[in-house]
Amino acid sequence: MPGQVVVMRGAGACGGPAMGGGASRVVFAVDGAGLGDQVAILTDGHLSGLVCKGLVVAEVSPEAALGGPLGLVRDGDVITIDLDQRRLDVALTDAELQARRADWQAPPPAFDTGWLQQYRRNVSPLSKGAVLVRTERPEPSG
């Protein structure tokens, strides 16, 4: 719908694991529907180098899976993207954000066995290179 922001969370290195540009498919679908210049996309995921259209904010950090701000956004929230100021804001009071943060629970892992589970548990966030390291990050509860 024109004027909307599509929020894709849990698509980053730690949350997916989905750093293969999976968020790009949503951008292409929005553009294919003729809404590329009317709908913004916001994600903690990675985009392929082919995404060069529309308003897309990607690789938001910290990731939602690690308790980042995208994990606090809900349907109906008003999001403002200010390109000149390089700002992204959600119209919530500090009290509302604190309440949401207190209620936040890590999403259940997409993979709980095998190699992808090992990757998810041991990958560093994209802001630190998305490399495999032994982390002290606790298992998400939920």
C-alpha positions as CSV (number, residue, x, y, z in Angstrom):
1,M,0.0,0.0,0.0
2,P,1.5,3.4,-0.9
3,G,3.1,5.3,2.0
4,Q,3.8,2.1,4.0
5,V,7.1,0.8,5.4
6,V,7.7,-2.9,5.2
7,V,9.8,-4.0,8.2
8,M,11.7,-7.2,7.8
9,R,13.4,-8.3,11.0
10,G,15.4,-11.3,11.9
11,A,17.0,-11.4,8.5
12,G,20.6,-10.6,9.6
13,A,23.6,-12.8,10.2
14,C,22.5,-13.7,13.8
15,G,18.8,-13.8,13.2
16,G,18.5,-15.7,10.0
17,P,21.0,-16.7,9.3
18,A,20.1,-14.9,6.0
19,M,23.0,-12.8,4.9
20,G,22.6,-14.1,1.3
21,G,20.6,-11.1,0.2
22,G,17.2,-12.7,1.0
23,A,15.7,-9.2,1.7
24,S,16.3,-8.4,-2.0
25,R,13.5,-10.6,-3.0
26,V,11.0,-8.4,-1.1
27,V,12.4,-5.3,-2.8
28,F,12.0,-6.9,-6.2
29,A,8.4,-8.0,-5.4
30,V,7.4,-4.5,-4.2
31,D,9.0,-3.0,-7.4
32,G,7.3,-5.7,-9.5
33,A,3.9,-4.7,-8.0
34,G,4.6,-1.1,-9.2
35,L,5.1,0.2,-5.7
36,G,8.9,0.6,-5.7
37,D,8.7,4.4,-5.5
38,Q,5.8,4.4,-2.9
39,V,6.7,1.8,-0.3
40,A,9.9,1.8,1.8
41,I,11.7,-1.3,3.0
42,L,13.5,-1.5,6.4
43,T,15.5,-4.6,7.3
44,D,18.4,-5.9,9.4
45,G,19.2,-8.2,6.5
46,H,21.6,-7.8,3.6
47,L,20.7,-6.9,0.1
48,S,22.3,-8.1,-3.2
49,G,24.2,-5.6,-5.3
50,L,21.3,-5.6,-7.7
51,V,19.0,-3.5,-5.5
52,C,19.3,0.0,-6.7
53,K,15.7,1.2,-6.7
54,G,13.2,2.5,-4.2
55,L,13.8,3.6,-0.6
56,V,15.5,0.7,1.2
57,V,17.2,0.9,4.6
58,A,19.2,-2.3,5.2
59,E,21.7,-3.9,7.5
60,V,20.2,-2.1,10.5
61,S,22.2,-2.8,13.6
62,P,22.0,-4.1,16.2
63,E,19.8,-6.8,14.7
64,A,16.3,-7.5,16.0
65,A,17.4,-11.0,17.0
66,L,19.9,-9.4,19.4
67,G,17.4,-7.1,20.9
68,G,17.9,-4.2,18.4
69,P,15.3,-1.6,17.8
70,L,13.6,-3.4,14.8
71,G,12.4,-6.0,17.3
72,L,10.3,-3.3,19.1
73,V,8.5,-2.1,16.0
74,R,4.8,-3.3,15.7
75,D,2.2,-3.1,13.0
76,G,0.7,0.4,12.8
77,D,3.7,2.2,14.2
78,V,4.5,5.5,12.4
79,I,8.1,5.4,11.0
80,T,9.9,8.4,9.7
81,I,12.9,8.1,7.4
82,D,14.9,11.3,7.0
83,L,17.5,10.8,4.3
84,D,19.1,14.3,4.7
85,Q,19.7,13.7,8.4
86,R,20.4,10.0,8.0
87,R,17.8,9.3,10.7
88,L,15.2,6.6,11.2
89,D,12.6,7.2,13.9
90,V,9.5,5.5,15.2
91,A,6.8,7.7,16.8
92,L,6.8,6.3,20.3
93,T,7.4,7.8,23.6
94,D,10.4,6.8,25.8
95,A,7.9,5.1,28.1
96,E,6.4,3.1,25.2
97,L,9.9,2.0,24.0
98,Q,10.9,1.0,27.6
99,A,7.7,-1.1,28.0
100,R,8.3,-2.8,24.7
101,R,11.9,-3.5,25.5
102,A,10.8,-5.0,28.9
103,D,8.3,-7.3,27.1
104,W,10.7,-8.3,24.3
105,Q,11.7,-11.9,23.9
106,A,14.2,-13.3,21.5
107,P,12.5,-15.0,18.6
108,P,12.8,-18.8,18.4
109,P,15.7,-19.9,16.2
110,A,14.8,-20.9,12.7
111,F,17.3,-23.8,13.0
112,D,17.9,-25.6,16.3
113,T,20.2,-28.4,15.0
114,G,22.9,-28.9,12.5
115,W,25.4,-26.6,10.8
116,L,23.1,-23.6,10.4
117,Q,22.4,-23.7,14.2
118,Q,26.1,-23.7,14.9
119,Y,26.5,-20.7,12.5
120,R,23.6,-18.9,14.2
121,R,25.0,-19.4,17.6
122,N,28.6,-18.4,16.7
123,V,28.4,-15.7,14.1
124,S,29.2,-12.1,15.1
125,P,26.8,-9.3,14.0
126,L,27.3,-7.7,10.6
127,S,28.7,-4.6,12.3
128,K,31.6,-6.8,13.5
129,G,32.1,-8.6,10.2
130,A,29.6,-11.5,10.4
131,V,32.5,-13.9,11.0
132,L,32.4,-17.1,13.0
133,V,33.7,-16.7,16.5
134,R,33.0,-18.4,19.8
135,T,30.4,-16.1,21.4
136,E,29.2,-15.8,24.9
137,R,25.8,-14.8,23.6
138,P,23.1,-16.7,25.5
139,E,20.5,-18.9,23.7
140,P,17.3,-17.0,22.9
141,S,14.5,-17.8,25.2
142,G,11.1,-18.3,23.9
